[in-house]
Amino acid sequence: MAIPVQYSLRNLWTRRLTTAMTAVGMALVVFVFAAVLMLAYGLERTLVSTGKSDNVLVVRRSATSEVQSFLAREQTRTIATSQEIAAGSDGSPLAGAETLSIINLPKRGSGKPSNVSIRGASPQAALLRPQVKLVEGRMWRPGASEVIVARAVASRFQGAGLGETIRFALRDWTVVGIFDAGGSAFDSEIWVDADQMMQAFRRTVFSSVLLRLRDPAEFDALKARLESDPRLTVDVRREADYYGAQSEVMANFIRVLGLLVTVIFSLGAMVGAMITMYAAVANRTTEIGTLRALGFPRRAIWTAFLVEALALSAVGGFLGILAASGLQFVSISAVNFATFTEIAFRFILSPIIAVQSLTFALLMGVVGGVLPAVRASRLHIVEALRTP
Amino acid sequence: MTVFQLVVRNAGRHKLRTALTVLGLAIAVLAFAMLRTVVAAWYAGVEASQQNRLVTRNAVSLAFPLPLAYRDRIAQVPGVTEVSYANWFGGVYIDEKNFFAQFAVDTPTWFRLYSEYHVPPDQMETFQEERNAAIVGEKLAQRYGWHLGDTVRLRGTFFPGDWDFVIRGLYTTTLKSADNTQFFFHWERLDQFVRQTLPDTAGNVGFYAFTIDRSREPADVSRAVDALFANSLAETLTETEREFQLGFVSMTEAILMAIQVISFLIVGLILIVLANTMAMAARERVTEYAVLKTVGFSPGRIARLIMGESLVIAAAGGVVGVITVFPLVGVFAAAVGSFFPVFELSPVTVAAAVALDLSAAIAAAAMPAWVVARTTIADGLRRVG
């Protein structure tokens, strides 16, 4: 015969203060646990959603990011005339040579400088990246010192708002448009006409070539051909893989550091749960004796106390996840180690993370509750009834 | 029986509960000290910087170089005592996971400028004579098992190709916060390579570092330097080394903030665990405290008993935490060496952790002490618990 679940739940309610304190302690841990996973996931989603699988990025061999890559103009032409490239609506190939560099801009509010990616974009740049949409203002005019900026950059950096000017490379650049890149890494970039940028910086080389395959299956053929071409020394990668790799270092760093902290932290909360459950057993010795005398087997007592611990941790888990879900409204920025520029992203709560957090909470409850439950089930009937 | 003995005996009445509480507190103290050490490691570069050392870089960003010709013009600015320069190399040793800083530096000025890096004179001499020699930090050499005379191959990212270096010097640091996991080699070697492969970009310097006369204001000198190159193709930005390093820290501010928030949440957890234990203890002993009051203990004295018990438990937790944190920091430092070149537990961190632990003890005891002190004798004795 089993003890009704109600018994366990009512007991928690009776000792509200202790229950609340223990649950809040667990909620803190679950909050941190969930926040760490959400942060790493948010970063990954941002970078992974940046690359399209049928787009191919060509950079100089052994460059780990576009910033480190240099391709001469003839080389970019050789690449852009590959037969595997898809044709645009006007029949011209969907490929463009781009320049990516870093400029230092002061942040709004604090005035502290930070690195921003600036992309000298080809005429095909927006066609190749359908997630990038101009939401305010207009595109730059050819030949003018004009830029368009991502919304996150416009709000974060001084002089980057619509109609304002940014000064770099001895020129004042007017911000004529704001674009939205659907939560991808381009949301942290400033775009300018590639030719204008090369002139202003006196650059003679491009950084990369981005192209669309007419058939994604032809990737291997293109890769083999370009990488063995004696005129080029290049690496050919799918755009999605390139951005996925960028998120790896940072996301792993967040996960390792964060989870290490959470594990240490959770030990504290488990101890808290254990204290609470041991006290619950000690307070109710006579009661347990009575239940045993009434005929409830040891197993039922053990289950009742474990259910109590699980209920306690479930409350903590829900509170923690609830608090963590509030983080989704927070947008933060961190440095992308691959390009050494700022990247803006959000905490994202996925169903998997919610389940993981709740499981983690229940696990804490089990670990904290199992020993006290064993003690309760081992009490001798006579001795338990004799205690005052 | 003295009051202290009574306090200790009270703490020992529920051995299991006290032990668990001590464990919980020890873990919290440990976690707090660890996190603060991580934060300190973040700022290590800032700590190690010197006020009379300035850094000049391209105003656009560090990704843009400066012409070598600037060296002599900077040297002529009044107050400037010694100029050196370096380029970030950014090579990869075997795998991208093995990250450490590599600079092509102008020698011997670089090591005169960064006087906290000590290279034995004989090693310095051999380094000067060999074009492909390198000087590496002692810790870095330890991490990868390098010895003097070993050849190390780096794969260039900005400067493609395989680069072989012979280790001719190991440097040690006097400052605890100074980074001794860096890799230095001759700037000339890098420049020769660039001259052959991309002649357009030869003679370019990543950034200049220079020392100034201590009697000069750094701000005046940096303005004077930047004024020299205003409206030129490569405008400069000159900062003290400290500001330069802070610039790097501010880019990772968000993560730093998160760590700081967590470290304070941990203090919250200490408080909750301890407050729970103290509340339980006080609840069980209501009758007992009424008896003590009957025999003449003042409410204040009983409050002090509870406070004392809380402090004893917290102190025990603090001691256990502090004892375990030292070996743990050692293990962690070895694991994250490439992320944090400097990972040292400072006495201030330990003191802060213990202080927070003891303040939490006082806060945790406040509520039960107040309740017990206010309960009348009759109510206390009547209570069936």
Contacts between the chains, C-beta under 8 A, distances in Angstrom:
chain1	res1	chain2	res2	distance
A	17	B	279	6.6
A	18	B	276	5.9
A	18	B	279	6.8
A	18	B	280	6.8
A	21	B	272	5.1
A	21	B	275	6.4
A	21	B	276	4.8
A	21	B	279	7.8
A	22	B	272	7.6
A	22	B	276	6.5
A	24	B	272	6.2
A	25	B	269	5.5
A	25	B	272	4.3
A	25	B	273	6.5
A	25	B	276	7.9
A	28	B	265	5.2
A	28	B	268	6.2
A	28	B	269	5.7
A	28	B	272	7.9
A	29	B	269	7.4
A	31	B	265	7.7
A	32	B	262	5.6
A	32	B	265	6.4
A	35	B	258	7.3
A	39	B	258	7.3
A	60	B	160	6.7
A	61	B	160	6.0
A	62	B	92	8.0
A	62	B	155	6.1
A	62	B	156	6.9
A	62	B	157	5.9
A	62	B	160	5.3
A	63	B	157	5.7
A	63	B	158	7.7
A	63	B	160	7.7
A	64	B	92	7.7
A	64	B	96	6.8
A	64	B	157	5.4
A	67	B	63	6.3
A	68	B	90	6.9
A	68	B	157	4.9
A	68	B	158	5.1
A	70	B	198	7.2
A	101	B	61	7.5
A	101	B	63	5.6
A	101	B	64	7.5
A	102	B	61	4.3
A	102	B	62	7.2
A	102	B	63	4.2
A	103	B	60	5.3
A	103	B	61	5.0
A	104	B	59	7.5
A	104	B	60	6.6
A	104	B	61	4.2
A	104	B	62	7.6
A	104	B	237	7.7
A	110	B	250	8.0
A	112	B	247	7.6
A	112	B	250	4.8
A	113	B	247	6.1
A	113	B	250	7.9
A	114	B	247	7.9
A	114	B	250	6.6
A	114	B	251	5.6
A	115	B	61	5.8
A	115	B	62	7.7
A	115	B	251	6.6
A	168	B	59	7.9
A	168	B	60	5.2
A	169	B	60	6.3
A	170	B	231	7.1
A	170	B	233	7.2
A	170	B	235	7.4
A	201	B	60	7.8
A	201	B	64	7.5
A	202	B	233	6.6
A	204	B	200	6.1
A	233	B	160	6.9
A	249	B	96	7.8
A	253	B	339	6.8
A	254	B	255	7.1
A	257	B	38	7.2
A	257	B	259	7.9
A	257	B	336	7.9
A	261	B	31	6.5
A	261	B	34	7.5
A	261	B	35	6.6
A	261	B	259	7.9
A	261	B	262	6.1
A	264	B	27	6.1
A	264	B	30	6.6
A	264	B	31	4.5
A	264	B	34	7.3
A	265	B	27	7.8
A	265	B	31	5.7
A	265	B	262	7.6
A	265	B	265	7.9
A	265	B	266	6.4
A	265	B	269	6.9
A	267	B	23	7.9
A	267	B	24	7.7
A	267	B	27	4.7
A	268	B	24	4.9
A	268	B	27	4.6
A	268	B	28	5.0
A	268	B	31	7.3
A	268	B	266	7.5
A	268	B	269	5.1
A	268	B	270	7.6
A	268	B	273	6.4
A	269	B	269	6.7
A	271	B	20	5.0
A	271	B	21	7.3
A	271	B	23	5.4
A	271	B	24	3.6
A	271	B	27	7.1
A	271	B	273	6.5
A	272	B	24	6.1
A	272	B	269	7.5
A	272	B	272	6.5
A	272	B	273	4.6
A	272	B	276	6.4
A	274	B	20	5.5
A	275	B	17	5.7
A	275	B	20	5.1
A	275	B	21	6.3
A	275	B	24	7.5
A	275	B	273	7.0
A	275	B	276	6.2
A	275	B	277	6.0
A	275	B	280	7.6
A	276	B	276	6.5
A	278	B	16	6.2
A	278	B	17	6.2
A	278	B	20	7.4
A	279	B	17	7.0
A	279	B	280	5.0
A	282	B	14	7.9
A	332	B	254	4.2
A	333	B	254	5.9
A	334	B	251	7.7
A	334	B	252	6.1
A	334	B	254	5.0
A	334	B	255	5.9
A	335	B	251	4.1
A	335	B	252	5.3
A	340	B	62	7.8
A	340	B	63	7.7
A	342	B	251	6.4
